[in-house]
Amino acid sequence: MRKLLLILVFSAVLWSCKETQNYDELPTYSGEYIYTEEGAVLKGNNYIYGVTLDETAKQLADSVAPIKKDEFDMIPVIVKGIVEKNPAEGAGETVWPEIITIKKIVEVGKEPAKADVRIGEKTEQ
């Protein structure tokens, strides 16, 4: 009886471990994140990905919201995820060719990234 109980407990632990995804094995992406009502983007040094708008993307948006000074600030982040060809490409819409599904938030920066170009900013002459 005791052996049977031990086998059942061991099986339950083993089964629960298989159900949990190990996101640590996924590639890491470092870039600047922006989330608006229209969509989300992750921009790195050599790439720009559209972001799958799921619960993790929303969670990351909630994490960067207090850091943003305006709605168009991009916040440095490090995430783990899966990059795929965007299924909406070629459907008549203008979309990013590749899309990332964020699986794990590794780190969120403490201040907005420096903007290369500011739209609407007045310059003194």
LUMZA-224355 format. One record per residue (C-alpha): residue in three letters; residue number from 0; x, y, z. Coordinates in Angstrom, 1 decimal, m for minus. Layout:
# residues N
ALA;NUM;X;Y;Z
...
# end
This chain:
# residues 125
MET;0;0.0;0.0;0.0
ARG;1;2.8;2.4;0.9
LYS;2;4.6;1.6;m2.4
LEU;3;1.4;2.3;m4.3
LEU;4;1.0;5.7;m2.6
LEU;5;4.6;6.5;m3.3
ILE;6;4.3;5.6;m7.0
LEU;7;1.1;7.7;m7.3
VAL;8;2.8;10.8;m5.7
PHE;9;5.8;10.4;m7.9
SER;10;3.6;10.0;m11.0
ALA;11;1.7;13.1;m10.1
VAL;12;4.9;15.2;m9.6
LEU;13;6.3;13.9;m12.9
TRP;14;3.1;14.7;m14.8
SER;15;2.8;18.2;m13.4
CYS;16;6.4;18.9;m14.4
LYS;17;5.7;17.9;m18.0
GLU;18;2.7;20.3;m18.1
THR;19;4.9;23.3;m17.1
GLN;20;6.7;24.8;m20.0
ASN;21;10.3;25.6;m19.6
TYR;22;10.5;29.1;m21.1
ASP;23;14.2;29.4;m20.0
GLU;24;15.2;27.4;m23.1
LEU;25;13.6;30.0;m25.5
PRO;26;15.7;32.7;m27.2
THR;27;16.1;36.0;m25.4
TYR;28;15.2;39.2;m27.1
SER;29;16.4;42.6;m25.9
GLY;30;14.7;45.7;m27.3
GLU;31;12.3;48.6;m26.8
TYR;32;8.7;47.9;m26.2
ILE;33;5.7;50.0;m27.0
TYR;34;2.0;49.0;m26.5
THR;35;m0.9;51.0;m27.7
GLU;36;m4.6;50.2;m28.3
GLU;37;m3.7;49.7;m32.0
GLY;38;m0.9;47.2;m31.3
ALA;39;2.4;46.4;m29.8
VAL;40;6.0;46.4;m31.2
LEU;41;9.3;45.1;m29.9
LYS;42;12.2;47.0;m31.6
GLY;43;15.8;45.6;m31.3
ASN;44;19.0;46.7;m32.9
ASN;45;18.5;44.5;m35.9
TYR;46;14.8;43.7;m35.9
ILE;47;11.3;45.1;m35.4
TYR;48;8.6;42.5;m34.5
GLY;49;4.9;42.9;m34.1
VAL;50;3.8;41.5;m30.8
THR;51;1.0;38.9;m30.3
LEU;52;m1.6;40.7;m28.2
ASP;53;m2.2;38.2;m25.5
GLU;54;m2.2;38.2;m21.7
THR;55;1.7;38.3;m21.5
ALA;56;1.8;41.3;m23.8
LYS;57;m0.8;43.1;m21.7
GLN;58;1.1;42.1;m18.5
LEU;59;4.3;43.7;m20.0
ALA;60;2.3;46.8;m21.0
ASP;61;1.1;47.1;m17.4
SER;62;4.7;46.8;m16.2
VAL;63;6.0;49.6;m18.4
ALA;64;3.0;51.9;m18.0
PRO;65;4.3;53.6;m14.8
ILE;66;7.7;54.2;m16.5
LYS;67;6.3;55.9;m19.6
LYS;68;6.3;59.7;m19.6
ASP;69;4.0;59.9;m22.7
GLU;70;2.0;57.3;m24.6
PHE;71;4.7;56.9;m27.3
ASP;72;7.7;56.2;m25.0
MET;73;9.4;53.0;m25.7
ILE;74;10.7;51.1;m22.7
PRO;75;13.8;48.8;m22.8
VAL;76;12.8;45.2;m22.0
ILE;77;14.3;41.7;m22.1
VAL;78;11.9;38.9;m22.9
LYS;79;11.9;35.3;m24.0
GLY;80;9.6;34.3;m26.9
ILE;81;8.8;32.7;m30.2
VAL;82;9.2;34.6;m33.4
GLU;83;7.1;33.4;m36.4
LYS;84;6.1;34.7;m39.8
ASN;85;3.1;37.0;m39.3
PRO;86;m0.1;35.1;m40.4
ALA;87;m1.8;38.4;m41.2
GLU;88;0.8;39.3;m43.8
GLY;89;m0.6;39.2;m47.3
ALA;90;m4.1;39.6;m46.1
GLY;91;m4.4;43.2;m47.4
GLU;92;m3.3;44.8;m44.2
THR;93;0.0;46.6;m43.4
VAL;94;1.7;44.5;m40.7
TRP;95;5.1;43.6;m39.5
PRO;96;6.5;40.5;m41.5
GLU;97;7.4;38.7;m38.3
ILE;98;5.6;38.6;m35.0
ILE;99;6.8;37.6;m31.5
THR;100;4.7;35.8;m28.9
ILE;101;6.2;36.8;m25.6
LYS;102;6.4;33.8;m23.2
LYS;103;8.4;35.2;m20.3
ILE;104;9.3;38.7;m19.1
VAL;105;12.9;38.7;m18.0
GLU;106;13.5;42.4;m17.2
VAL;107;11.9;45.8;m17.6
GLY;108;14.0;49.0;m17.8
LYS;109;13.6;51.8;m15.3
GLU;110;13.3;54.7;m17.7
PRO;111;12.2;55.3;m21.3
ALA;112;14.6;54.8;m24.1
LYS;113;16.1;57.9;m25.8
ALA;114;14.1;58.7;m28.9
ASP;115;15.9;58.9;m32.2
VAL;116;13.1;61.1;m33.6
ARG;117;10.4;63.0;m31.8
ILE;118;7.3;63.7;m33.7
GLY;119;5.6;67.0;m33.0
GLU;120;8.5;68.4;m31.1
LYS;121;9.2;72.0;m31.8
THR;122;12.7;73.2;m32.6
GLU;123;14.0;76.6;m31.9
GLN;124;15.4;78.6;m34.7
# end
